[in-house]
Amino acid sequence: MLILKIFRAAEWQAMKRDGKTAGAPIDLSDGYIHFSTPQQAAETAAKHFTDADDLVLVSVHTDDLGEDLKWEPSRGGALFPHLYRELHLADIARVEPLPLAHGTHVFPEDLAGHVDPTRPQFQLFKDLDRDHPVEMLNLVALRSDAAYPEGHDLANAGLTGAEAYRRYGEETAPIIQRLGASIVWRGEMQAMLIGPTSEHWDHAFIARYPTAHAFLEMVTDPAYREAVIHRQAAVRTSRLIRCKPTETGGAFG
């Protein structure tokens, strides 16, 4: 499994020069080096590196860190990887720039994918009119193997991404029904006619909510917060596009 560390460019240059690092100031004060999983990295960037455009993303294999890597609760009780020793250049699997575009850091999709909304994206959703119906276009690509966080009851259960996503659907169905939401269209992808040939979506569907308030009520529901762990474990990357329903007809445009 890969875990990620974000460096400022000057910190990375110092590490390359010295061959090791004890981390950033927050790492030194806490006594360990903070890492994030690919699923956690976007929020880490938004929280600690807002608008920073001089970042480098470093990936490390957990298997190479042995018992010096501990999984400990941090934001909201989630388990984060913490390294209780210096990080060496020999530990690093890959390095790449972490560019900033329109206020959001752009992660390599093969690492972090698009699993959860970033803070700016979620704020944009909340800033739009909440009183009319919304239709959410979902495109979902699954992992072959589910990636539950260390310490979760299913972390070593050997579930596939499809099995984890099925659990997500089963546990969220009562919430969706209670809120008056429904799946109004579902399709099975057959071929990419226009678009990157590397993209394949395992699920394509449109969920309709009576208002945007209902969607926000869903994602803040305690039962949903428990169930969404299955989605995070299952999904390799996804697209979630908010749409306002408009008139249909017999012509394009």
KAVEN-V779220 format. One record per pair of residues at least 24 apart in sequence whose ideal C-beta (glycine too) atoms are under 7 Angstrom apart, sorted by the first residue. I is the first residue (numbers start at 0). J is the second residue. Records with the same first field share a line. If there is no record, write none. Layout:
BEGIN
I = J / J
END
This chain:
BEGIN
0 = 61
1 = 37 / 58 / 59 / 60 / 92 / 110
2 = 34 / 35 / 36 / 59 / 61 / 80
3 = 34 / 35 / 37 / 40 / 56 / 57 / 58 / 110
4 = 32 / 34 / 57 / 59
5 = 43 / 44 / 48 / 54 / 56 / 97
6 = 54 / 55 / 57
7 = 51 / 53 / 54
8 = 53 / 55
11 = 55
14 = 88
15 = 88
18 = 87 / 88
19 = 85 / 86 / 87 / 88
20 = 85 / 86
21 = 85
31 = 81 / 82 / 83
32 = 81 / 82 / 86
33 = 79 / 81
34 = 79 / 80 / 81 / 82
35 = 79
36 = 80 / 148
37 = 110 / 111 / 112
38 = 114 / 231
39 = 77 / 79
40 = 106 / 111
41 = 104 / 106 / 111 / 115 / 117
44 = 97 / 104
45 = 117 / 118
50 = 99 / 102
51 = 99
52 = 99
54 = 97 / 104
55 = 94 / 96 / 97
56 = 95 / 97 / 106
57 = 91 / 94
58 = 92 / 93 / 110
59 = 90 / 91 / 92
60 = 92
63 = 90
64 = 90
70 = 149 / 150
77 = 148
78 = 148 / 149 / 150
108 = 236
112 = 234 / 235 / 236
113 = 236 / 237 / 238
114 = 231 / 234 / 236 / 237
115 = 231
124 = 241
127 = 211
129 = 210 / 211 / 212
130 = 210
131 = 210 / 243
132 = 207 / 208 / 209 / 210 / 244
133 = 208 / 211 / 214 / 241 / 242 / 243
134 = 205 / 207 / 242 / 244
135 = 205 / 206 / 239 / 240 / 241
136 = 205 / 240 / 242
137 = 202 / 203 / 204 / 206 / 239
138 = 200 / 203 / 237 / 238
139 = 200 / 201 / 202 / 234 / 237
140 = 199 / 200 / 201 / 235 / 236 / 237
141 = 201 / 233 / 234 / 235
142 = 233 / 235
145 = 232 / 233
146 = 232
147 = 232
151 = 228
160 = 233
163 = 229 / 232 / 233
164 = 229 / 230 / 233
166 = 229
167 = 226 / 229 / 230 / 233
170 = 226 / 229
171 = 223 / 226
174 = 217 / 220 / 222 / 223
178 = 208 / 213 / 216 / 217
179 = 209 / 213
180 = 206 / 207 / 208 / 209 / 213
181 = 207
182 = 206
183 = 207
END
